[in-house]
């Protein structure tokens, strides 16, 4: 069995690809027509949280049956339960957007998730003091702090943007800061739990590595973490479908509207699920390339790159057009700080990597 050689630059590169997938994973939703939200949500969740993790593990993990047989069952259960909590956080995120908008929800939830998902696992394992004593740890901690600050600045810029647009188009109906803040905080805490789910499943990945999985070893962990999130979504969506009597939309589109097709909706749901799963497929490749000593920084790198790329894409496509100077300056500074955070994290990982 060949050891995986740490390569921080390659690791951050893979994380960037995964973040690009994540930044665009819900874009197909805009083109779904004559489906209720719950029908679309469970259709895409069936791919990203159930089918694709199984398919990905089957294609990349040698002797998958033996791996699952040999892996510790308590790690499977704990990862699954963390995944259930993560699913709740995802739905809280979705509802929060209705009250305070995408930008504020994103900055609060993702910023909190970035910090908690990075720092809590080492604290729980009693490794934090050891991590701080390693070469390059100061750059890593600086990157985590800078990333949180940059995410916050992007969120403030997003809030300014919403106010600029409201001044031109009218106030945002349904805005509730108190409800939105509460839900986004819940979303941030429970979204970080996904990082805990992957950490809890690391003994399963170690067994996969022993069976020759190599750089693909992390793909087996998604069988448990993602399935937990699927169960949460299934329960909630089933309740909504019963309440709204929308389950018939799986075979016949909602009446009273025009356009759309079942075939297109199912295809868009698959594309959403593929993009969502793709982010963590590349997350695993980036994670293993950082090496065991610095792999804890993967979650921060992924979250920071996600916010950086999503906002950069928004600028490229002129989504900030018509905003005031204060808004543009704030988003500009936010992106500069996020770029600095990525460089800090990359350099910290580079300093800590073993010499070739």
C-alpha positions in Angstrom: 0.0 0.0 0.0 1.6 3.3 -1.1 1.3 6.3 1.2 -0.4 9.4 -0.1 2.2 12.1 -0.6 1.0 15.5 0.7 0.8 18.3 -1.9 -0.8 21.5 -0.5 -1.0 23.3 -3.9 -2.7 20.3 -5.5 -5.0 20.0 -2.4 -6.1 23.6 -2.6 -6.6 23.2 -6.3 -8.9 20.3 -5.8 -10.8 22.2 -3.1 -11.2 25.1 -5.6 -12.8 22.7 -8.1 -15.1 21.4 -5.4 -16.0 24.9 -4.3 -16.8 25.9 -7.9 -19.3 23.0 -8.1 -20.8 24.1 -4.8 -21.1 27.7 -5.9 -23.3 26.6 -8.8 -25.1 23.6 -7.5 -28.5 25.3 -7.0 -28.4 27.2 -10.3 -30.5 24.6 -12.1 -33.4 25.2 -9.7 -34.1 28.5 -11.5 -35.3 26.5 -14.5 -37.5 24.0 -12.7 -41.1 24.7 -13.6 -44.5 23.5 -12.3 -43.0 21.6 -9.4 -43.4 22.4 -5.7 -40.3 23.0 -3.8 -40.6 19.8 -1.8 -40.9 17.7 -5.0 -37.8 19.2 -6.5 -35.9 19.1 -3.3 -36.4 15.4 -2.7 -35.7 14.6 -6.3 -32.3 16.3 -6.2 -31.6 15.0 -2.7 -32.1 11.4 -3.9 -29.1 11.9 -6.2 -26.7 14.0 -4.1 -27.4 12.4 -0.7 -28.3 8.8 -1.6 -27.6 7.4 -5.1 -24.4 9.3 -6.1 -22.5 8.6 -2.9 -23.3 4.9 -3.3 -22.3 4.9 -7.0 -19.1 6.9 -6.3 -18.1 4.5 -3.5 -18.8 1.5 -5.6 -16.7 2.8 -8.5 -13.7 4.0 -6.5 -13.4 1.8 -3.4 -11.9 -1.7 -4.0 -13.6 -4.5 -2.1 -16.4 -2.1 -0.9 -18.3 -5.0 0.8 -15.2 -6.0 2.8 -14.5 -2.4 3.8 -18.1 -2.0 5.1 -17.8 -5.3 6.9 -14.5 -4.5 8.6 -15.2 -0.8 9.4 -16.3 0.1 12.9 -20.0 0.2 13.2 -20.0 3.0 15.8 -18.2 5.3 13.3 -20.9 4.5 10.7 -23.7 5.4 13.2 -22.1 8.6 14.5 -21.5 9.8 11.0 -25.1 9.1 10.0 -26.5 10.9 13.0 -24.3 14.0 12.3 -25.6 13.8 8.7 -29.2 13.9 10.1 -28.4 17.1 12.0 -26.7 18.6 8.9 -29.9 18.0 6.9 -31.8 20.1 9.4 -29.2 22.9 9.0 -29.7 22.8 5.3 -33.4 23.4 5.6 -32.9 26.1 8.1 -30.6 27.8 5.6 -33.3 27.7 2.9 -35.9 29.2 5.2 -33.5 31.9 6.5 -33.1 33.2 2.9 -36.8 34.1 2.8 -36.4 36.4 5.8 -33.0 38.1 5.4 -31.9 37.3 1.9 -29.2 35.1 0.4 -26.2 37.2 1.1 -26.7 37.7 4.9 -27.7 34.1 5.3 -24.7 32.9 3.4 -22.2 35.1 5.3 -23.6 34.2 8.8 -24.2 30.5 8.2 -21.1 29.7 6.1 -18.8 31.9 8.3 -19.9 30.2 11.4 -19.7 26.8 9.7 -16.2 27.5 8.6 -14.9 28.3 12.1 -16.8 25.5 13.9 -16.2 22.9 11.3 -12.4 23.6 11.4 -11.7 24.1 15.1 -14.2 21.9 16.9 -12.9 18.4 15.7 -9.3 19.0 16.8 -10.6 20.4 20.2 -12.8 17.3 20.7 -9.9 15.0 19.9 -7.5 16.9 22.2 -5.3 17.8 19.3 -5.6 21.6 19.2 -2.5 22.3 21.3 -0.5 19.9 19.2 -1.7 21.6 16.0 -0.6 25.0 17.3 2.9 23.7 17.9 3.3 22.5 14.3 5.3 24.4 11.7 3.0 26.8 9.8 0.2 26.7 12.3 0.2 30.4 12.7 -0.4 30.9 9.0 -3.3 28.3 9.2 -5.0 30.1 12.1 -4.5 33.4 10.4 -6.1 32.0 7.3 -9.1 30.8 9.3 -9.6 34.2 11.0 -9.1 36.1 7.7 -11.5 33.7 6.0 -14.2 34.4 8.6 -13.6 38.2 8.3 -13.7 38.0 4.5 -17.0 36.0 4.5 -18.4 38.6 6.9 -17.4 41.4 4.6 -19.0 39.7 1.7 -22.2 39.3 3.7 -22.2 43.0 4.6 -21.7 43.9 1.0 -24.6 41.6 0.1 -26.8 43.4 2.7 -25.8 46.8 1.2 -26.6 45.4 -2.3 -30.1 44.3 -1.1 -30.7 47.8 0.3 -29.5 49.4 -2.9 -31.8 47.3 -5.0 -34.7 47.8 -2.5 -34.2 51.6 -2.8 -34.7 51.2 -6.6 -37.4 48.5 -6.7 -39.2 48.8 -3.4 -38.8 47.2 0.0 -38.3 43.5 0.4 -41.5 41.8 1.5 -41.3 39.4 4.3 -38.0 40.7 5.7 -37.5 39.7 9.3 -34.0 40.2 10.8 -34.8 38.4 14.1 -36.2 35.3 12.5 -33.5 35.2 9.8 -30.6 35.7 12.2 -31.9 32.9 14.4 -32.3 30.5 11.5 -29.0 31.4 9.9 -27.2 30.8 13.2 -28.9 27.4 13.5 -27.9 26.7 9.9 -24.3 27.7 10.6 -24.0 25.4 13.6 -25.7 22.4 12.0 -23.9 22.9 8.6 -20.6 22.6 10.5 -21.9 19.3 11.7 -21.2 17.9 8.2 -17.5 18.4 8.9 -18.0 16.4 12.1 -19.8 13.7 10.1 -16.7 13.3 7.9 -14.4 13.4 10.9 -16.4 10.7 12.6 -16.2 8.5 9.5 -12.4 8.8 9.2 -11.9 5.3 10.7 -14.0 4.0 7.8 -11.8 5.8 5.3 -8.7 4.3 7.1 -10.2 0.8 6.5 -10.8 1.7 2.8 -7.2 2.8 2.5 -6.0 -0.5 3.9 -8.0 -2.2 1.1 -6.2 -0.1 -1.5 -8.6 2.8 -2.0 -5.7 5.3 -1.9 -6.7 8.9 -2.7 -10.3 7.8 -3.1 -10.7 6.5 0.4 -12.9 9.4 1.6 -15.7 8.5 -0.9 -16.8 5.7 1.4 -17.6 8.3 4.2 -20.3 9.9 2.1 -22.4 6.7 2.2 -23.1 7.5 5.9 -22.9 11.3 6.2 -25.0 12.0 3.1 -27.6 9.3 3.9 -28.3 11.0 7.2 -29.1 14.2 5.4 -31.3 12.4 3.0 -33.4 10.9 5.8 -34.0 14.3 7.2 -35.0 15.7 3.8 -37.2 12.7 3.1 -39.2 13.2 6.4 -39.6 16.9 5.9 -40.5 16.7 2.2 -43.0 13.9 2.8 -44.7 16.0 5.4 -44.9 19.0 3.0 -46.2 16.8 0.2 -48.9 15.5 2.4 -49.8 19.0 3.6 -49.7 20.5 0.1 -51.1 17.5 -1.7 -48.2 17.8 -4.1 -46.9 14.2 -4.4 -48.8 13.7 -7.8 -46.4 16.2 -9.4 -43.8 13.3 -9.7 -45.9 12.0 -12.6 -48.0 15.0 -13.7 -46.9 18.7 -13.6 -48.8 21.2 -11.5 -51.8 22.6 -13.4 -52.7 26.2 -13.9 -49.2 27.1 -15.3 -47.4 26.9 -18.6 -44.0 25.6 -19.7 -41.8 23.0 -18.3 -41.7 19.3 -18.7 -41.3 16.3 -16.3 -38.3 15.1 -18.3 -36.6 18.6 -18.0 -37.4 18.8 -14.2 -35.9 15.4 -13.5 -32.8 16.2 -15.6 -32.3 19.5 -13.7 -32.7 17.7 -10.4 -30.0 15.2 -11.5 -27.8 18.1 -12.5 -28.3 19.8 -9.1 -27.4 16.5 -7.3 -24.4 15.9 -9.5 -23.0 19.4 -8.8 -23.6 19.0 -5.1 -22.0 15.6 -4.9 -19.2 16.8 -7.2 -18.1 19.4 -4.6 -17.4 16.7 -2.0 -15.9 14.3 -4.6 -13.2 16.9 -5.1 -13.3 17.9 -1.4 -12.0 14.3 -0.7 -9.2 14.6 -3.3 -8.1 18.0 -1.8 -8.5 16.7 1.8 -6.1 13.7 1.3 -3.5 15.8 -0.5 -3.2 18.1 2.6 -1.8 15.3 4.6 -3.1 14.0 8.0 -1.4 16.7 10.1 -3.1 19.5 8.3 -6.2 17.9 6.9 -8.3 19.7 9.6 -8.0 22.9 7.6 -9.9 21.3 4.6 -13.3 22.6 5.9 -12.1 26.2 6.2 -10.4 26.1 2.7 -13.6 24.7 1.2 -15.9 27.2 2.8 -13.7 30.2 2.0 -13.2 29.1 -1.6 -17.0 28.6 -1.9 -17.8 32.2 -0.9 -14.8 33.6 -2.9 -15.8 31.8 -6.2 -19.6 32.5 -5.8 -19.0 36.2 -5.4 -16.4 36.4 -8.1 -18.8 34.7 -10.5 -21.5 37.2 -9.5 -19.1 40.1 -10.4 -18.2 38.5 -13.8 -21.9 38.2 -14.6 -22.6 41.8 -13.6 -24.9 40.9 -10.6 -23.5 43.9 -8.7 -24.4 46.3 -11.5 -26.3 49.3 -10.3 -25.0 49.1 -6.7 -23.5 52.1 -4.9 -19.8 52.8 -4.4 -20.0 51.7 -0.7 -21.3 48.3 -1.8 -18.7 47.7 -4.5 -15.9 48.8 -2.2 -17.0 46.4 0.5 -17.3 43.4 -1.8 -13.9 44.3 -3.3 -12.2 44.3 0.1 -14.0 41.2 1.1 -12.7 39.3 -2.0 -9.2 40.6 -1.3 -9.3 39.3 2.3 -10.6 35.9 1.1 -7.8 35.6 -1.4 -5.4 36.4 1.4 -7.0 33.8 3.6 -6.5 31.1 0.9 -2.9 32.1 0.5 -2.3 31.9 4.3 -3.9 28.5 4.5 -1.9 27.2 1.5 1.3 28.6 2.8 0.7 27.2 6.2 0.1 23.7 4.7 3.2 24.1 2.5 5.4 24.9 5.5 4.1 21.9 7.4 4.4 19.4 4.5 7.3 17.0 4.7 10.3 17.8 2.5 10.5 15.8 -0.7 
